[in-house]
């Protein structure tokens, strides 16, 4: 049986999962003491009336394996939008 990976946009009921993965990233980087975000803050940033933050979730055989968190920026010199990748995190058991 083969395994599969999928990458999809975070859903509005997954703010808790996103925060859990952010906390796992912070723990990995020994920065847990710097995490101030709460689930409602994450939910509002990702799914509020005018979201400015975006999150994609990687799943391995349907299990959350990691995230990427990004937002749009704009280059006035180039006259176009770009994307700033804020965080990428893959749970240790899915690395390699």
URGIKA-V564631 format. One record per backbone hydrogen bond with DSSP energy under -1.0 kcal/mol. NH is the residue of the N-H (numbers start at 1). CO is the residue of the C=O. E is the energy in kcal/mol with one decimal. If there is no record, write none. Layout:
BEGIN
NH:CO:E
NH:CO:E
END
This chain:
BEGIN
6:59:-2.3
8:57:-2.3
10:55:-2.9
14:11:-2.2
18:14:-2.6
19:15:-2.5
20:16:-2.3
21:17:-2.4
22:18:-2.3
23:19:-2.6
24:20:-2.1
25:21:-2.2
26:22:-2.5
27:23:-2.5
28:24:-2.4
29:25:-2.1
30:27:-1.5
31:26:-3.7
34:31:-2.4
35:32:-1.4
42:38:-2.4
43:39:-2.8
44:40:-2.4
45:41:-2.3
46:42:-2.5
47:43:-2.8
48:44:-1.7
53:45:-1.3
54:70:-2.8
56:68:-2.4
57:8:-3.5
58:66:-2.6
59:6:-3.1
60:63:-2.6
61:4:-3.0
63:60:-1.9
65:58:-3.4
66:58:-1.5
67:89:-2.2
68:56:-2.1
69:87:-2.5
70:54:-2.5
71:84:-1.9
73:82:-2.2
75:80:-2.6
79:75:-2.1
80:75:-1.0
82:73:-1.9
84:71:-3.4
86:69:-2.0
87:69:-1.7
89:67:-2.5
91:65:-3.1
94:91:-2.4
95:92:-1.5
END
